[in-house]
Amino acid sequence: MPSPTELHDSLAELAEPVRPTDGYEGQVLRRARRLRARRRFAGAAAAAVCLALVVTTLRLVAFGPAPQLTASPPDGPFLGWPAVGEVDADLLREATGVWNSAGPHTAVRALVAARDQLLHSVVVLQGYDQRNSPRLAFFTSDRTAGDALRLRVDRPAPDPVTTRVVSLVSPRLTGPAGRAGDGFWDTYAIAVAMPGVSTVRVSTTTVDDEMRGDPDRAKGRFVVEAAPGATAETTTVTGLVRPAKLFARWRTAFAVPGDGGADGDARGVRGKVVRRSGDQIVVAIPGAQAVRPGQLAVVADGLVGRVSEVGRGEATIALITSAGFTIPAHTNISNVPGSVRGAGGKLVMERIPAGDKMEIYEGNRVVVSDPAQRDDHLGAVTVGRAAATKATGADSVELTPAADLARLREVSIMTPFDGRSGD
Amino acid sequence: MRARYGPLLRTAYLLCGDRGRAEDLVQATLAKTVVAWPRLQRSENVDHYVRRILINTFVSWRRRRSWWEQPLGRLIEGPAPDEYAAVDQRDWLRRALDALPARQRAAVVLRFYEDLSEQDAARVLGCSVGTVKSLSSRGLQTLRRQWVEPGAAAENEVRYA
């Protein structure tokens, strides 16, 4: 067996005759040049592939915020948005005729002229009235008169530069002008948004299963949706944009309160909260002639209180949790009646009749009728939700207020329809 | 380059068992060294780096069928006449080295020809000291078996490189 020394010697003896051949330096340098060139080529190719991948990825996949919406240039005092829908000439002619029957209109152009499953026909027109004021008018079918078009609201045209969506939320869109449809369920929202908006979503706090999360697909910038029990005050119109790229996320372009004002609708008079003292707030309502004691003050989430006093340009509102606040109420849909009373910071529904169907479960929505509406159920305002399931045999249950009374900045005071359309 | 070419060539010969391939291996190693020279100038142990390139290039070439001749079959060697014992012994050593797997062969050459310590051999081979011990031990065992019984080894299948 060889020792390591013997093995070393043998290996040295084996390798000893090996001698370098001439010219190896040149060969090494040539190989080094080739190797450098290969590496440069490989590096350049890899960089090109990476660049191509990055460019392709950036073109296909969305990173960062979606591009900002670009407003269409205004069409004089009107919105310069292209018309939505089939823009049926007969429908346009009919709508223009209806509008002209209240007085001649000129330079009439369509914003929407579409057939719809819910409202059958929807037309939105812009034009000058006989006093040369730019106006915006909504028309929908009257189901009780063979789908004849009816003028629902005639408003001043909105600011053509800053407006991103126009909408109409009302229970008075399916029958004769000024008359509500068949009850609670017959309230609808129409919304048309500026070009570039992928989809418009209408959500309302009066419906528990309001849509949330990303929409599955772009529905376009014009929608008609059922909004049971909703009013403009409880409705939010959201415009969403999704770039045409893979994995692009929806971006909210705007989220604004709905607009109301159809003939016959209660009107919300907005007032900023200027003072708060104990269980009362004072709101500024400059020039609001229609505000009276007893009217309801609401925010999008629900009832805030009731006007207790009206002064010069101000209204005092007693909050729902104030001692002595009492108002008839009923549970939503199940219609269990009772009376809601403020109990010094708390809210209790009491005087609930005994009976089989007089159960109230935790989370049930309790609403109050709005005296500004012409119906107990239309535009009923959520006052709160049952904080716990009513005990068997009990005639009261504690409620959690729907509105955040600690953070009130602006409220709407619900006033009855005054006979003037839209203004 | 001139000072190291000869020793590198001899080490490469022990690794390859073929003079042409040894030249090829050393030139490839030195070409890589030239390319990396701007970086290596700041390094303290260039020899160690060059040796490591040599071993890595050898091991990776052995893995490549295109460069390294692979046996197409088994050749059974007959007993050779014992006329030139020294020549015969070198020939047996070369064949025995050829029969070793690449990393065992590299470990044997580094440890018993280059006289590297186990730690240095481990650094060159890029493995642990324990692996070097194992590789060189198994390589040495194979060599000893063939060294002692060259006649008997002739009866075994010999794998040509």
Interface residues (C-beta under 8 A of the other chain):
Chain A: M1 P2 P4 L7 H8 S10 L11 A12 E13 L14 A15 E16 V18 R19 P20 T21 Y24 E25 Q27 V28 L29 R31 A32 R34 L35 R36 R39
Chain B: M1 R2 Y5 G6 L9 R10 T11 Y13 L14 R19 A22 E23 V26 Q27 A28 L30 A31 K32 V34 V35 Q89 R90 L93 R94 V108 V109 R111 F112 Y113 D115 L140 L143 R144 W147 V148
